[in-house]
């Protein structure tokens, strides 16, 4: 019971007797409990107090329970929602689960079923929070690996800018500018502007990648996405003596997705490929239009060590890794796999020891996309 006082539960039901009974059971067990008599009031209350769990009746006047579920899940994705249905309304219960309800209970509600559903909702809420933390930790590990590469990428153009500025100062110290010197100035200023713009793009990409935020699905230009990934990964490949090949179809359909998460996927695959080639090799990044089949593919192919058939069956498991100490804790591919699932896509791996590997991302094109 002592643990329950850290949980806030909102009960939404238009029948006062049922609402009061559920509230009483929750309060007697130590839960912070608030109630609402209809769907609209319940949703407003949730926006104000942000409970971890909501228990809502399905059949209510105005905004019914399914609409409450859909609205809250859209705006407070982490919230766990238990729906209460009349006995025999299994079609509605199934629809609620499809909308990501945590569980359902049938009326008349038994004490045992009520608290069993509540326990499952708490476990699911906690598991989601832990998974979010793991995903963020993986992103931070990738970010650490990006830092050296990005620092070098920024230092290069800044060194160029510094040299151009010194040259311009030297010309000015000699006296009046000639027409020829003026043209050189214009050219050098344009170069400075270009290099500063490149620095800005690199820093912007790094900040976007590191930002902890909820996924936001927007229309994505795949070429723009891949260009950003290459920009952030280029120096790591150069340092590792990797020959890089980029093959992008001339026409790629737009897709719907979270730019930051998909960038994380591609960078993870590129870094994994580089790590698989400790003595250098060839890395090929390919994007192909297979919109006739309803998707586009992004593949990362390396000429590295390859993966054994035994290990290939475990590579998507969290914390499984074939890398040496200091090269990660085995979250990269499980992260990519989870992100692809949320995008209604897929991740496929093909590999043979000593023959390299290829990892293929398949993403639905925008007009086929059915996710949120």
Residue, then its C-alpha position, 0 to 999 in steps of 0.5 A: x500500500x505504501x508504494x501506491x501513494x506515488x500513483x495517481x488514478x483518475x476514474x471516469x464514469x457517468x454512473x455515480x454509484x459505480x464511480x464512488x465504489x471504484x474511487x473508494x477501493x482505490x483510496x482504501x489501497x492508498x492511491x491518489x484518486x480523482x473522479x470525473x462524471x463524463x468524458x470531456x471533464x475526465x480528459x480535462x482533468x487528465x490534462x491538468x493533473x497528468x495521472x499515470x492511470x485512467x479507468x474509464x467507462x465505455x458507454x457515456x453520453x457525449x464523449x464515450x470511453x473509446x474517444x477518451x482513450x483515443x484522445x488521451x493516448x494521442x496527447x499523453x502517450x505514456x498514460x495507461x488506460x483501463x476500460x470498463x465494459x458491459x459483459x458480452x461487449x467483447x468487440x468493444x474491448x478488442x477495439x479498446x486494446x487496438x487503441x492501446x488500452x492497457x486492459x479491460x474489466x467487465x461490469x459488474x466489476x469484481x475486486x480481484x479483476x479490478x486490482x489485477x488490471x491495475x497491477x498490470x497497468x502499473x507494470x506496463x507504465x513502469x516498463x515503458x519508462x524503463x524502455x525510454x531510459x534505455x533508448x535514451x542511454x543508447x542515443x547518448x552512447x551514440x552521441x559520445x561516439x559522434x562527438x569526436x567526429x563532429x569536433x573534427x568536422x567543425x575544426x576543418x571549416x573553422x581552420x579554413x575560415x581563420x586562414x581566409x580572415x588572416x589573408x584578408x587582414x594581411x591585404x588590408x594592412x598593405x593599404x587600399x584595395x585594388x579591384x583585383x583584391x576586392x574580387x578576392x575579398x568577395x570570393x573569400x567572404x563567400x567561402x567564409x559564409x559557406x564554411x560557417x553555414x556548414x558548421x551550423x548544419x553540423x551543430x544543428x544535426x548534433x543538437x537535434x540528435x541529442x534532444x530527448x523528445x517524444x516522436x513526432x511523425x512528419x513528412x520526410x525527404x529521404x535524401x535530406x535525411x541520408x545527407x545529414x547522416x553522412x555529414x555526421x558520420x563522415x569523419x569516423x569513416x575517414x579515420x577508420x580508412x573506410x571507402x564510402x559509397x553512396x547510392x541513392x535512387x534519383x526518385x525517392x517517395x516521401x515517407x512519414x516518420x520521426x526524422x530524429x529517430x530515423x537518423x538514429x537508426x541509420x547512424x547506428x547502422x553506419x557506426x556498427x558497419x565501421x566497427x565491423x571493419x577494424x582494418x578498413x574496408x568498404x561501406x555502401x549506403x543505398x536507398x531504393x524506391x520500391x513504392x510499387x511494393x509499398x515501401x522504400x529501402x535503406x541498406x548499409x552494407x559492409x565488407x567486414x568480419x560478418x556475423x555467425x549464424x548463431x549470433x545472427x539469431x540474437x542481434x536484436x536482443x537488448x544488451x547482446x553484443x559481439x563487440x569488444x569492451x568499450x564499443x557499446x553495450x548491445x543496445x544499438x540494433x534493439x533500438x533500431x528494431x524498436x524504432x522500425x516497429x513504431x514506423x510500421x517498417x522492418x529491419x533485416x540482417x544478412x551476413x556470413x562470417x568473413x563475407x561482411x553484412x548488410x542491414x536493410x531498413x524497409x519503410x512504408x511510403x507515405x500513402x501506405x503509412x498507417x501509424x500515428 
